[in-house]
Amino acid sequence: MAILAGLLAGCAGAIHALDAAKDRADRGDWAALAAEPVPACDGRDPICAQRQALRARACALQAGAANLSEAARRPFLDCAVESGRAAIAASEAPPRPWREAYALALFTRRQARPGAEACRDNAPLLSEADGLRASGTDRLPRFLAASARLAAVTRCGATPACPYLSEAGALLNDPPSGAAVQWQALAAGIAATARRLSCGPGPVENAGG
């Protein structure tokens, strides 16, 4: 009985903590959510997964604050990635928005990291973006997958380079109007890298147009 009572108390405490986190999110108190650590999830745990997902969102929003220095932004980027990964791992069927948010957090942190640190984020970014592409038609995963392929070549030394670049260019068809500048800039980077490496003509030549 004592064991059962302990389990019930623990479950009630976890539910209370999740409700408190949801209240903070409803109030837009993202700073408090980002500052409050979430205990590691023990296997599949939907309550813990939701708390981690809320904290990942809070940290991503805090990382996007315009007045932060790079040093101050780094802990929030780490939090967005690690809590996002924890939320997915603790969920039986992670909602697609969680997975997209995790992929975007990886992309954002990779952009801020130098050298080998960036490459450590690029591999899971490529895997997650390709997984999202396989199960939906959203444009964001295509952009992230193309960016990961370019970074694999230019920052991480992936070989053979030309197939990576051809695949990246092919992913950038039909850019969304609201993000056309970013898509065109990525497409231009892919095309310039392909020319520098003397890759043959292919989809990369017309990407983003």
Solvent accessible surface area in square Angstrom, and as a share of the most:
residue,aa,sasa,rsa
1,M,189,0.84
2,A,87,0.67
3,I,141,0.71
4,L,94,0.47
5,A,59,0.45
6,G,45,0.43
7,L,119,0.59
8,L,113,0.56
9,A,66,0.51
10,G,47,0.45
11,C,64,0.38
12,A,59,0.46
13,G,40,0.39
14,A,36,0.28
15,I,78,0.39
16,H,133,0.59
17,A,26,0.20
18,L,10,0.05
19,D,71,0.37
20,A,31,0.24
21,A,5,0.04
22,K,84,0.35
23,D,74,0.38
24,R,59,0.22
25,A,17,0.13
26,D,123,0.64
27,R,160,0.58
28,G,40,0.39
29,D,52,0.27
30,W,42,0.15
31,A,58,0.45
32,A,35,0.28
33,L,7,0.04
34,A,6,0.05
35,A,78,0.61
36,E,63,0.28
37,P,98,0.62
38,V,24,0.14
39,P,91,0.58
40,A,97,0.75
41,C,32,0.19
42,D,132,0.68
43,G,51,0.49
44,R,139,0.51
45,D,45,0.23
46,P,90,0.57
47,I,37,0.19
48,C,16,0.10
49,A,1,0.01
50,Q,61,0.27
51,R,31,0.11
52,Q,10,0.05
53,A,17,0.13
54,L,30,0.15
55,R,48,0.18
56,A,12,0.09
57,R,139,0.51
58,A,0,0.00
59,C,1,0.01
60,A,50,0.39
61,L,88,0.44
62,Q,45,0.20
63,A,5,0.04
64,G,61,0.59
65,A,35,0.27
66,A,107,0.83
67,N,136,0.70
68,L,46,0.23
69,S,66,0.42
70,E,114,0.51
71,A,84,0.65
72,A,41,0.32
73,R,40,0.14
74,R,83,0.30
75,P,80,0.50
76,F,53,0.22
77,L,7,0.03
78,D,43,0.22
79,C,16,0.10
80,A,3,0.02
81,V,0,0.00
82,E,81,0.36
83,S,4,0.03
84,G,6,0.06
85,R,92,0.34
86,A,29,0.23
87,A,1,0.01
88,I,33,0.17
89,A,64,0.50
90,A,2,0.01
91,S,12,0.08
92,E,138,0.62
93,A,81,0.63
94,P,37,0.23
95,P,57,0.36
96,R,61,0.22
97,P,93,0.58
98,W,57,0.20
99,R,57,0.21
100,E,32,0.14
101,A,56,0.43
102,Y,16,0.06
103,A,0,0.00
104,L,79,0.39
105,A,9,0.07
106,L,0,0.00
107,F,35,0.15
108,T,55,0.32
109,R,13,0.05
110,R,7,0.03
111,Q,100,0.44
112,A,50,0.39
113,R,28,0.10
114,P,87,0.55
115,G,45,0.44
116,A,70,0.54
117,E,49,0.22
118,A,1,0.01
119,C,33,0.20
120,R,147,0.54
121,D,2,0.01
122,N,5,0.02
123,A,66,0.51
124,P,41,0.26
125,L,0,0.00
126,L,36,0.18
127,S,78,0.50
128,E,28,0.13
129,A,0,0.00
130,D,39,0.20
131,G,27,0.26
132,L,0,0.00
133,R,79,0.29
134,A,92,0.72
135,S,73,0.47
136,G,30,0.29
137,T,132,0.77
138,D,57,0.29
139,R,92,0.34
140,L,60,0.30
141,P,1,0.00
142,R,51,0.19
143,F,28,0.12
144,L,1,0.00
145,A,0,0.00
146,A,0,0.00
147,S,7,0.04
148,A,0,0.00
149,R,23,0.08
150,L,26,0.13
151,A,6,0.05
152,A,9,0.07
153,V,17,0.10
154,T,64,0.37
155,R,93,0.34
156,C,49,0.29
157,G,54,0.52
158,A,23,0.18
159,T,112,0.65
160,P,94,0.59
161,A,19,0.14
162,C,48,0.29
163,P,65,0.41
164,Y,62,0.24
165,L,1,0.00
166,S,41,0.27
167,E,86,0.38
168,A,0,0.00
169,G,0,0.00
170,A,41,0.31
171,L,18,0.09
172,L,0,0.00
173,N,87,0.44
174,D,84,0.44
175,P,31,0.19
176,P,29,0.18
177,S,112,0.72
178,G,79,0.76
179,A,26,0.20
180,A,26,0.20
181,V,116,0.67
182,Q,100,0.44
183,W,6,0.02
184,Q,97,0.43
185,A,66,0.51
186,L,20,0.10
187,A,6,0.04
188,A,61,0.47
189,G,27,0.26
190,I,0,0.00
191,A,12,0.10
192,A,48,0.37
193,T,11,0.07
194,A,1,0.01
195,R,154,0.56
196,R,160,0.59
197,L,67,0.33
198,S,100,0.64
199,C,22,0.13
200,G,50,0.49
201,P,129,0.81
202,G,28,0.27
203,P,65,0.41
204,V,5,0.03
205,E,83,0.37
206,N,120,0.62
207,A,13,0.10
208,G,4,0.04
209,G,98,0.94
